[in-house]
């Protein structure tokens, strides 16, 4: 698996709307071709919630693996900034290689 930041992948998966852990991982698999391990996935969700970039979409008494989460407005802004930065780096690197963007 290529080196992708788990938190960025989770934020990307949630960009279309709230999902629970299994659905987040399925969206990540569609995006990059592989799932995150449970520790990586739930660790990323925990860190993102602590940073207030995601929040529960339902009651907190739902078991963590079944609890849908959604992006917060701040999470949406952070994701957009990160993706724009990644696109800039990718464009510069491809230009340096003389390769055309995908």
Phi and psi in radians as a Rosetta constraint file:
Dihedral C 1 N 2 CA 2 C 2 CIRCULARHARMONIC -1.109 0.35
Dihedral N 2 CA 2 C 2 N 3 CIRCULARHARMONIC 2.778 0.35
Dihedral C 2 N 3 CA 3 C 3 CIRCULARHARMONIC -1.392 0.35
Dihedral N 3 CA 3 C 3 N 4 CIRCULARHARMONIC 1.785 0.35
Dihedral C 3 N 4 CA 4 C 4 CIRCULARHARMONIC -2.000 0.35
Dihedral N 4 CA 4 C 4 N 5 CIRCULARHARMONIC 2.535 0.35
Dihedral C 4 N 5 CA 5 C 5 CIRCULARHARMONIC -1.315 0.35
Dihedral N 5 CA 5 C 5 N 6 CIRCULARHARMONIC 2.133 0.35
Dihedral C 5 N 6 CA 6 C 6 CIRCULARHARMONIC -1.033 0.35
Dihedral N 6 CA 6 C 6 N 7 CIRCULARHARMONIC -0.708 0.35
Dihedral C 6 N 7 CA 7 C 7 CIRCULARHARMONIC -1.136 0.35
Dihedral N 7 CA 7 C 7 N 8 CIRCULARHARMONIC -0.704 0.35
Dihedral C 7 N 8 CA 8 C 8 CIRCULARHARMONIC -1.138 0.35
Dihedral N 8 CA 8 C 8 N 9 CIRCULARHARMONIC -0.720 0.35
Dihedral C 8 N 9 CA 9 C 9 CIRCULARHARMONIC -1.078 0.35
Dihedral N 9 CA 9 C 9 N 10 CIRCULARHARMONIC -0.732 0.35
Dihedral C 9 N 10 CA 10 C 10 CIRCULARHARMONIC -1.121 0.35
Dihedral N 10 CA 10 C 10 N 11 CIRCULARHARMONIC -0.776 0.35
Dihedral C 10 N 11 CA 11 C 11 CIRCULARHARMONIC -1.063 0.35
Dihedral N 11 CA 11 C 11 N 12 CIRCULARHARMONIC -0.726 0.35
Dihedral C 11 N 12 CA 12 C 12 CIRCULARHARMONIC -1.067 0.35
Dihedral N 12 CA 12 C 12 N 13 CIRCULARHARMONIC -0.754 0.35
Dihedral C 12 N 13 CA 13 C 13 CIRCULARHARMONIC -1.084 0.35
Dihedral N 13 CA 13 C 13 N 14 CIRCULARHARMONIC -0.577 0.35
Dihedral C 13 N 14 CA 14 C 14 CIRCULARHARMONIC -1.524 0.35
Dihedral N 14 CA 14 C 14 N 15 CIRCULARHARMONIC -0.067 0.35
Dihedral C 14 N 15 CA 15 C 15 CIRCULARHARMONIC -1.084 0.35
Dihedral N 15 CA 15 C 15 N 16 CIRCULARHARMONIC -0.510 0.35
Dihedral C 15 N 16 CA 16 C 16 CIRCULARHARMONIC -1.486 0.35
Dihedral N 16 CA 16 C 16 N 17 CIRCULARHARMONIC -0.193 0.35
Dihedral C 16 N 17 CA 17 C 17 CIRCULARHARMONIC 2.525 0.35
Dihedral N 17 CA 17 C 17 N 18 CIRCULARHARMONIC 3.062 0.35
Dihedral C 17 N 18 CA 18 C 18 CIRCULARHARMONIC -1.077 0.35
Dihedral N 18 CA 18 C 18 N 19 CIRCULARHARMONIC 2.490 0.35
Dihedral C 18 N 19 CA 19 C 19 CIRCULARHARMONIC -2.550 0.35
Dihedral N 19 CA 19 C 19 N 20 CIRCULARHARMONIC 2.698 0.35
Dihedral C 19 N 20 CA 20 C 20 CIRCULARHARMONIC -1.614 0.35
Dihedral N 20 CA 20 C 20 N 21 CIRCULARHARMONIC 2.979 0.35
Dihedral C 20 N 21 CA 21 C 21 CIRCULARHARMONIC -0.871 0.35
Dihedral N 21 CA 21 C 21 N 22 CIRCULARHARMONIC -0.839 0.35
Dihedral C 21 N 22 CA 22 C 22 CIRCULARHARMONIC -1.084 0.35
Dihedral N 22 CA 22 C 22 N 23 CIRCULARHARMONIC -0.737 0.35
Dihedral C 22 N 23 CA 23 C 23 CIRCULARHARMONIC -1.201 0.35
Dihedral N 23 CA 23 C 23 N 24 CIRCULARHARMONIC -0.602 0.35
Dihedral C 23 N 24 CA 24 C 24 CIRCULARHARMONIC -1.054 0.35
Dihedral N 24 CA 24 C 24 N 25 CIRCULARHARMONIC -0.812 0.35
Dihedral C 24 N 25 CA 25 C 25 CIRCULARHARMONIC -1.154 0.35
Dihedral N 25 CA 25 C 25 N 26 CIRCULARHARMONIC -0.628 0.35
Dihedral C 25 N 26 CA 26 C 26 CIRCULARHARMONIC -1.131 0.35
Dihedral N 26 CA 26 C 26 N 27 CIRCULARHARMONIC -0.704 0.35
Dihedral C 26 N 27 CA 27 C 27 CIRCULARHARMONIC -1.138 0.35
Dihedral N 27 CA 27 C 27 N 28 CIRCULARHARMONIC -0.687 0.35
Dihedral C 27 N 28 CA 28 C 28 CIRCULARHARMONIC -1.120 0.35
Dihedral N 28 CA 28 C 28 N 29 CIRCULARHARMONIC -0.719 0.35
Dihedral C 28 N 29 CA 29 C 29 CIRCULARHARMONIC -1.073 0.35
Dihedral N 29 CA 29 C 29 N 30 CIRCULARHARMONIC -0.715 0.35
Dihedral C 29 N 30 CA 30 C 30 CIRCULARHARMONIC -1.118 0.35
Dihedral N 30 CA 30 C 30 N 31 CIRCULARHARMONIC -0.622 0.35
Dihedral C 30 N 31 CA 31 C 31 CIRCULARHARMONIC -1.294 0.35
Dihedral N 31 CA 31 C 31 N 32 CIRCULARHARMONIC -0.819 0.35
Dihedral C 31 N 32 CA 32 C 32 CIRCULARHARMONIC -2.075 0.35
Dihedral N 32 CA 32 C 32 N 33 CIRCULARHARMONIC -0.044 0.35
Dihedral C 32 N 33 CA 33 C 33 CIRCULARHARMONIC 1.571 0.35
Dihedral N 33 CA 33 C 33 N 34 CIRCULARHARMONIC -0.056 0.35
Dihedral C 33 N 34 CA 34 C 34 CIRCULARHARMONIC -2.564 0.35
Dihedral N 34 CA 34 C 34 N 35 CIRCULARHARMONIC 2.695 0.35
Dihedral C 34 N 35 CA 35 C 35 CIRCULARHARMONIC -1.564 0.35
Dihedral N 35 CA 35 C 35 N 36 CIRCULARHARMONIC 2.783 0.35
Dihedral C 35 N 36 CA 36 C 36 CIRCULARHARMONIC -1.435 0.35
Dihedral N 36 CA 36 C 36 N 37 CIRCULARHARMONIC 2.658 0.35
Dihedral C 36 N 37 CA 37 C 37 CIRCULARHARMONIC -1.210 0.35
Dihedral N 37 CA 37 C 37 N 38 CIRCULARHARMONIC 2.746 0.35
Dihedral C 37 N 38 CA 38 C 38 CIRCULARHARMONIC -0.961 0.35
Dihedral N 38 CA 38 C 38 N 39 CIRCULARHARMONIC -0.712 0.35
Dihedral C 38 N 39 CA 39 C 39 CIRCULARHARMONIC -1.119 0.35
Dihedral N 39 CA 39 C 39 N 40 CIRCULARHARMONIC -0.730 0.35
Dihedral C 39 N 40 CA 40 C 40 CIRCULARHARMONIC -1.166 0.35
Dihedral N 40 CA 40 C 40 N 41 CIRCULARHARMONIC -0.775 0.35
Dihedral C 40 N 41 CA 41 C 41 CIRCULARHARMONIC -1.121 0.35
Dihedral N 41 CA 41 C 41 N 42 CIRCULARHARMONIC -0.967 0.35
Dihedral C 41 N 42 CA 42 C 42 CIRCULARHARMONIC -1.280 0.35
Dihedral N 42 CA 42 C 42 N 43 CIRCULARHARMONIC -0.477 0.35
Dihedral C 42 N 43 CA 43 C 43 CIRCULARHARMONIC -1.139 0.35
Dihedral N 43 CA 43 C 43 N 44 CIRCULARHARMONIC -0.751 0.35
Dihedral C 43 N 44 CA 44 C 44 CIRCULARHARMONIC -1.115 0.35
Dihedral N 44 CA 44 C 44 N 45 CIRCULARHARMONIC -0.763 0.35
Dihedral C 44 N 45 CA 45 C 45 CIRCULARHARMONIC -1.060 0.35
Dihedral N 45 CA 45 C 45 N 46 CIRCULARHARMONIC -0.730 0.35
Dihedral C 45 N 46 CA 46 C 46 CIRCULARHARMONIC -1.109 0.35
Dihedral N 46 CA 46 C 46 N 47 CIRCULARHARMONIC -0.787 0.35
Dihedral C 46 N 47 CA 47 C 47 CIRCULARHARMONIC -1.143 0.35
Dihedral N 47 CA 47 C 47 N 48 CIRCULARHARMONIC -0.711 0.35
Dihedral C 47 N 48 CA 48 C 48 CIRCULARHARMONIC -1.148 0.35
Dihedral N 48 CA 48 C 48 N 49 CIRCULARHARMONIC -0.653 0.35
Dihedral C 48 N 49 CA 49 C 49 CIRCULARHARMONIC -1.183 0.35
Dihedral N 49 CA 49 C 49 N 50 CIRCULARHARMONIC -0.697 0.35
Dihedral C 49 N 50 CA 50 C 50 CIRCULARHARMONIC -1.104 0.35
Dihedral N 50 CA 50 C 50 N 51 CIRCULARHARMONIC -0.568 0.35
Dihedral C 50 N 51 CA 51 C 51 CIRCULARHARMONIC -1.471 0.35
Dihedral N 51 CA 51 C 51 N 52 CIRCULARHARMONIC -0.012 0.35
Dihedral C 51 N 52 CA 52 C 52 CIRCULARHARMONIC 1.105 0.35
Dihedral N 52 CA 52 C 52 N 53 CIRCULARHARMONIC 0.596 0.35
Dihedral C 52 N 53 CA 53 C 53 CIRCULARHARMONIC -1.687 0.35
Dihedral N 53 CA 53 C 53 N 54 CIRCULARHARMONIC -0.363 0.35
Dihedral C 53 N 54 CA 54 C 54 CIRCULARHARMONIC -2.323 0.35
Dihedral N 54 CA 54 C 54 N 55 CIRCULARHARMONIC 2.777 0.35
Dihedral C 54 N 55 CA 55 C 55 CIRCULARHARMONIC -2.556 0.35
Dihedral N 55 CA 55 C 55 N 56 CIRCULARHARMONIC 2.739 0.35
Dihedral C 55 N 56 CA 56 C 56 CIRCULARHARMONIC -1.063 0.35
Dihedral N 56 CA 56 C 56 N 57 CIRCULARHARMONIC 2.447 0.35
Dihedral C 56 N 57 CA 57 C 57 CIRCULARHARMONIC -1.662 0.35
Dihedral N 57 CA 57 C 57 N 58 CIRCULARHARMONIC -0.134 0.35
Dihedral C 57 N 58 CA 58 C 58 CIRCULARHARMONIC -2.443 0.35
Dihedral N 58 CA 58 C 58 N 59 CIRCULARHARMONIC -3.050 0.35
Dihedral C 58 N 59 CA 59 C 59 CIRCULARHARMONIC -0.976 0.35
Dihedral N 59 CA 59 C 59 N 60 CIRCULARHARMONIC 2.471 0.35
Dihedral C 59 N 60 CA 60 C 60 CIRCULARHARMONIC -1.196 0.35
Dihedral N 60 CA 60 C 60 N 61 CIRCULARHARMONIC -0.242 0.35
Dihedral C 60 N 61 CA 61 C 61 CIRCULARHARMONIC -1.428 0.35
Dihedral N 61 CA 61 C 61 N 62 CIRCULARHARMONIC -0.027 0.35
Dihedral C 61 N 62 CA 62 C 62 CIRCULARHARMONIC -1.262 0.35
Dihedral N 62 CA 62 C 62 N 63 CIRCULARHARMONIC 2.416 0.35
Dihedral C 62 N 63 CA 63 C 63 CIRCULARHARMONIC -0.960 0.35
Dihedral N 63 CA 63 C 63 N 64 CIRCULARHARMONIC 2.448 0.35
Dihedral C 63 N 64 CA 64 C 64 CIRCULARHARMONIC -0.887 0.35
Dihedral N 64 CA 64 C 64 N 65 CIRCULARHARMONIC -0.680 0.35
Dihedral C 64 N 65 CA 65 C 65 CIRCULARHARMONIC -1.288 0.35
Dihedral N 65 CA 65 C 65 N 66 CIRCULARHARMONIC -0.253 0.35
Dihedral C 65 N 66 CA 66 C 66 CIRCULARHARMONIC -1.923 0.35
Dihedral N 66 CA 66 C 66 N 67 CIRCULARHARMONIC -0.077 0.35
Dihedral C 66 N 67 CA 67 C 67 CIRCULARHARMONIC -1.467 0.35
Dihedral N 67 CA 67 C 67 N 68 CIRCULARHARMONIC 2.055 0.35
Dihedral C 67 N 68 CA 68 C 68 CIRCULARHARMONIC -1.190 0.35
Dihedral N 68 CA 68 C 68 N 69 CIRCULARHARMONIC 2.528 0.35
Dihedral C 68 N 69 CA 69 C 69 CIRCULARHARMONIC -2.168 0.35
Dihedral N 69 CA 69 C 69 N 70 CIRCULARHARMONIC 2.782 0.35
Dihedral C 69 N 70 CA 70 C 70 CIRCULARHARMONIC -2.412 0.35
Dihedral N 70 CA 70 C 70 N 71 CIRCULARHARMONIC 2.794 0.35
Dihedral C 70 N 71 CA 71 C 71 CIRCULARHARMONIC -1.188 0.35
Dihedral N 71 CA 71 C 71 N 72 CIRCULARHARMONIC 2.501 0.35
Dihedral C 71 N 72 CA 72 C 72 CIRCULARHARMONIC -1.540 0.35
Dihedral N 72 CA 72 C 72 N 73 CIRCULARHARMONIC 2.907 0.35
Dihedral C 72 N 73 CA 73 C 73 CIRCULARHARMONIC -0.975 0.35
Dihedral N 73 CA 73 C 73 N 74 CIRCULARHARMONIC -0.688 0.35
Dihedral C 73 N 74 CA 74 C 74 CIRCULARHARMONIC -1.128 0.35
Dihedral N 74 CA 74 C 74 N 75 CIRCULARHARMONIC -0.683 0.35
Dihedral C 74 N 75 CA 75 C 75 CIRCULARHARMONIC -1.087 0.35
Dihedral N 75 CA 75 C 75 N 76 CIRCULARHARMONIC -0.690 0.35
Dihedral C 75 N 76 CA 76 C 76 CIRCULARHARMONIC -1.094 0.35
Dihedral N 76 CA 76 C 76 N 77 CIRCULARHARMONIC -0.756 0.35
Dihedral C 76 N 77 CA 77 C 77 CIRCULARHARMONIC -1.136 0.35
Dihedral N 77 CA 77 C 77 N 78 CIRCULARHARMONIC -0.775 0.35
Dihedral C 77 N 78 CA 78 C 78 CIRCULARHARMONIC -1.088 0.35
Dihedral N 78 CA 78 C 78 N 79 CIRCULARHARMONIC -0.761 0.35
Dihedral C 78 N 79 CA 79 C 79 CIRCULARHARMONIC -1.078 0.35
Dihedral N 79 CA 79 C 79 N 80 CIRCULARHARMONIC -0.800 0.35
Dihedral C 79 N 80 CA 80 C 80 CIRCULARHARMONIC -1.064 0.35
Dihedral N 80 CA 80 C 80 N 81 CIRCULARHARMONIC -0.786 0.35
Dihedral C 80 N 81 CA 81 C 81 CIRCULARHARMONIC -1.041 0.35
Dihedral N 81 CA 81 C 81 N 82 CIRCULARHARMONIC -0.797 0.35
Dihedral C 81 N 82 CA 82 C 82 CIRCULARHARMONIC -1.091 0.35
Dihedral N 82 CA 82 C 82 N 83 CIRCULARHARMONIC -0.783 0.35
Dihedral C 82 N 83 CA 83 C 83 CIRCULARHARMONIC -1.171 0.35
Dihedral N 83 CA 83 C 83 N 84 CIRCULARHARMONIC -0.672 0.35
Dihedral C 83 N 84 CA 84 C 84 CIRCULARHARMONIC -1.120 0.35
Dihedral N 84 CA 84 C 84 N 85 CIRCULARHARMONIC -0.718 0.35
Dihedral C 84 N 85 CA 85 C 85 CIRCULARHARMONIC -1.118 0.35
Dihedral N 85 CA 85 C 85 N 86 CIRCULARHARMONIC -0.777 0.35
Dihedral C 85 N 86 CA 86 C 86 CIRCULARHARMONIC -1.084 0.35
Dihedral N 86 CA 86 C 86 N 87 CIRCULARHARMONIC -0.702 0.35
Dihedral C 86 N 87 CA 87 C 87 CIRCULARHARMONIC -1.128 0.35
Dihedral N 87 CA 87 C 87 N 88 CIRCULARHARMONIC -0.681 0.35
Dihedral C 87 N 88 CA 88 C 88 CIRCULARHARMONIC -1.131 0.35
Dihedral N 88 CA 88 C 88 N 89 CIRCULARHARMONIC -0.796 0.35
Dihedral C 88 N 89 CA 89 C 89 CIRCULARHARMONIC -1.114 0.35
Dihedral N 89 CA 89 C 89 N 90 CIRCULARHARMONIC -0.771 0.35
Dihedral C 89 N 90 CA 90 C 90 CIRCULARHARMONIC -1.078 0.35
Dihedral N 90 CA 90 C 90 N 91 CIRCULARHARMONIC -0.778 0.35
Dihedral C 90 N 91 CA 91 C 91 CIRCULARHARMONIC -1.081 0.35
Dihedral N 91 CA 91 C 91 N 92 CIRCULARHARMONIC -0.759 0.35
Dihedral C 91 N 92 CA 92 C 92 CIRCULARHARMONIC -1.131 0.35
Dihedral N 92 CA 92 C 92 N 93 CIRCULARHARMONIC -0.764 0.35
Dihedral C 92 N 93 CA 93 C 93 CIRCULARHARMONIC -1.111 0.35
Dihedral N 93 CA 93 C 93 N 94 CIRCULARHARMONIC -0.769 0.35
Dihedral C 93 N 94 CA 94 C 94 CIRCULARHARMONIC -1.113 0.35
Dihedral N 94 CA 94 C 94 N 95 CIRCULARHARMONIC -0.698 0.35
Dihedral C 94 N 95 CA 95 C 95 CIRCULARHARMONIC -1.107 0.35
Dihedral N 95 CA 95 C 95 N 96 CIRCULARHARMONIC -0.722 0.35
Dihedral C 95 N 96 CA 96 C 96 CIRCULARHARMONIC -1.109 0.35
Dihedral N 96 CA 96 C 96 N 97 CIRCULARHARMONIC -0.551 0.35
Dihedral C 96 N 97 CA 97 C 97 CIRCULARHARMONIC -1.449 0.35
Dihedral N 97 CA 97 C 97 N 98 CIRCULARHARMONIC -0.166 0.35
Dihedral C 97 N 98 CA 98 C 98 CIRCULARHARMONIC 1.307 0.35
Dihedral N 98 CA 98 C 98 N 99 CIRCULARHARMONIC 0.345 0.35
Dihedral C 98 N 99 CA 99 C 99 CIRCULARHARMONIC -1.731 0.35
Dihedral N 99 CA 99 C 99 N 100 CIRCULARHARMONIC 2.604 0.35
Dihedral C 99 N 100 CA 100 C 100 CIRCULARHARMONIC -1.519 0.35
Dihedral N 100 CA 100 C 100 N 101 CIRCULARHARMONIC 2.623 0.35
Dihedral C 100 N 101 CA 101 C 101 CIRCULARHARMONIC -1.072 0.35
Dihedral N 101 CA 101 C 101 N 102 CIRCULARHARMONIC 2.654 0.35
